[in-house]
Amino acid sequence: MRPLLRRLGWHRSPLRRGSDRAEAWLNAVLLIVLVLAGPALATATARDAYRAEARAAAWDRAHRFEVWALLTSKPVPPEGAAQARWKAPDGTARGGAVAAPLNTVAGARVAIWVDERGAVTGAPPRHSPAAHAAGVAIVTLLLVGTALAAVRQLCRRLLDRRRLRSWQAEWLEVGPRWSRYRR
């Protein structure tokens, strides 16, 4: 426990200055902010990200459908496009070009994705709301930690400048008495 307190600047020493005490308080405040605000902020952002990702997944389920298409022609290299017929989600017959493996023959069935009007669309992205929320929470914690570290570095730099000015003023007063080089 003592090494931690010493590292944070919470130790008794006759050589401690006001800037050292200010730095100790800064360390304590930033640590408390990290411990209290970091998880709270990460939880809030993760909750929002989860909800947004769940809404996107629900939208995809409501607007993209997997249907079977009957190939009316053999796929043409190199892209593997073939003519096909399928039924739209509303039951109307549709037709057009679809992607199919090159070794597929006319008359075979292939799975395609269509929108609510029956137009060919890409497969919906795989949504994992929990994994997305966990990633957002981790990134949020890292950003909070980075921001607090930047604040600490900036404050420490300012305190170091103040300490250097103080040491320089003291040395200008004491130095000539210790040194053989006198002014």
N, C-alpha and C positions, 0 to 999 in steps of 0.2 A: 504494500500500500504506500509506503514511503517513497519508493522510486516513482510511482505514478504521481503522487502529490508534488514531488520535486520537479518532475517533468512538466507538470502543469503550472509550476511557479508558486505553489502553495506550501512554502516552507519558510521557516524563520531564519533570517540571516541579517546580521547587522549591516551587510553590504547592499541590501535591497534598497532600491530607489523607488520613487513614486511611479516611474515608468514601468518598473518591474511589477509593481502591484497592479497597475492598470492592465498590463499584459496578462497577468494571472486572472483578473476579473474577465477580461475579454475571452480567454480560453474557456473559463467556466460557463459564460453566457452562450458562447458558440456551441459548446458541447451539449448544453441543455436544449438549445434550439434544435440541434441535430437529432437528439433523442426523442424530443416531443413532437416537433413540427415535421420532421422527416417522414416518420411512419404515417402521420395523419394526412399529409399531403399525398403520399404515395397511395394510401387507401382511397382517397377521394378521386385521384386521377385514374386509378385502376378500375374503380366502380364505373366511372364515366366511359372508359374505354370498353369495358365489358358490355355495357348497355348498347353502345354504338355498334360493336361487332355483332351482338345478338340481333340487333335491328337489321343489319346488313344481311345476316344469314337468313332471317325470316323473309326479307324482301326477295332474296334469291330463290327461296323455296316457293314463294308465291308467284314468281314471274319467269322462272326457267324450269323447263320440263324435259325429262328424258323420254324420247319416243323411239320406236323402231321404224327404220326406213327400208323400203324394198328397192334394191338397186335395179335400175332398168338398163344400165350399160356397165361395161367393164371399166374399172378405174384406169385413167390415163396417166402414164408417167410424165414428169417426175413428181408432181404434187399429189397424185393419188385421187384426183377429183373424178367423181362418177355422177351420172344422173340418177335420181331416185324419186320415189313417191312416199309420202307419209301422211298421217292424219294429224291435224293441229289439235291442241287441247280442247277446242270447242267442237271438234268432230268434222271439220271441213277438210277436204282433200287438198294437199299441197304437193308441190314438186319443185325440183331444182337440183343444183349441184351440191354434193356433200363430199366430205373427205372419207376415204375408205382405204383399207390396206391394199397394196398393189396386187396381191395374189387372190383377191376376192373376185368371184364370178358374178355375172348378171343373174338376178333372181335371189341373191343372198340378202339376208337382213343384217343391218348394222345399226348400232345405237347412235343416235344423234341428240343434240340438245337444241330445243326451240324455245322461243319466247311465247307469251300468251297469245300472240297473233299467228303463231305457227312458223315464223321466220327462223332460219337456222342461226344459232348463236353459239358462242363458246360454252364450255362446261363452266358451271359456277366455281369460283375459287373456294377452296376448302377453308371454312371458317372454324376457328377454335377460340371462342371468346375467352375461355379461361387462360389459355396460353398467351393470348394477346394482352390480357389484363396483367398477367404476371410480368411480361416483358416491359409494359408501361410502368409498372410499379418499380421495377429494378432501375430503369432509366431515370425515373423521377428521383429515387434515392441517390443515385450517382450524381445527378444534376444538383440536388440540394447540397450534397457533400462537397461537390466541386465549388459551388457558389460560396459556401461557408469557408472553405479553404482559401479561396481568393480574397474574401473579406479579411481573414486572419492575416494573410500575407501582406495585404495593403496596410492594415493597421500596424503590423509588426515593422514594416518598412518605415512608417511614419515615426513609430516609437524609437527605432534604431537611429533615425536622423536626430531626434531630440537627444538621445543618449550621447551620440557623437558630439553634438554641439556642447553639451554639458561637460563631457570629458575634455574637450578641447579647451574650454574656458578654464577648467580646473588645472589643466596641464600648463596653460600659459601663466597661471599664478604660481604653481609649485615647481614647475620644470626648471626654471632658472636657478632655484636654490639647490637642486640636485645635480645639475649638469655643470660641467666645467665651462660650457659655452654660455656666457652671460650676455645679456643684452646691454 
